[in-house]
Amino acid sequence: MNHFAPIEKACTKAGGLSALARALGVAPSTVHQWLVRDRPVPPKRCSAIERLMGGEVSRKDLRPDDWTDYWPELSDRSMA
């Protein structure tokens, strides 16, 4: 999965970029910056997106390179 796909999926499921922005309480330009990779999705927004999407778009999907830094409890290794 490419890094664009999760935020694109969230936008589509929410009813568009502006609808996702409204649901998150951010400006549409902020969501656009996430889409074009000007800025990564902040960890607190990842959690909100995951909740809004009912887990269909996860925090791991949105931050594939560093999710364990923010949510180590999601790692299988931390459950052992």
N, C-alpha and C positions, 0 to 999 in steps of 0.2 A: 504494500500500500504506500503510495507516495504521501508526502507531508501535506499536500493540498487536500487530498481526499476527505479527511475527517471534518475539516471546517466547511468544505463544500457540502458534504452530507448533512451537517448540522443546519446550514443555511437552507438547503432544500427542504428538509424535514420541518423546519420552523416556518416555512412559507416565504423564504427569501432573506436576503442579506439584511434589509431594514427590519423585518420581523424579528430576526434573531437579535439584532442590536437592541430593539425595544424590549424584548424579553430579558435581556441581560442588563439593561440600563446603561448602555454605552452608545456612542455616536456610530452611525453607519460607517463613517470613515475609519473608525477603529477596527471594525470587523473586516473592512476592505484591506486594511494593512495586514491583518492576519492572513487573509486570502492570498495576497501577493508577496507574502513573506517579508514585508518591511519590518514587522515585529512579530515575535512569537506570541501565542496565546498565553496570557499570564496564568500562573497556577490557580489563583482564586476563580478565574473565569473558566478554566478547564473543569473544575468541580461543578460549577453552575451549569455548564453546557452538558456535562454528563447527566446531571439531574433532570434538566429540561428534555433531554433525548431519551430518558428512561434507560440509560446505559447503552443505547445503540451506538453512541459515539462516546468513547471512554477517555479518561484522563491519559491513559497509556497511548491511545491513538493520537491524541492532540500534542503530546510531548514525548515522542518515541525515544529521543536521545537522552533525556534526563529525568524521566518520571520517577525513578527510584530515589533521586535526590529529594523530591518533594513528598512522595507517598511510599516510603519504604515498607509500610504495612501491606501494600499490595503485592509485594514480592513473595514468591513461593518460598524463597530461602528464609525469610523472616518468620515464616509460620512453623519452621522445624524446631 
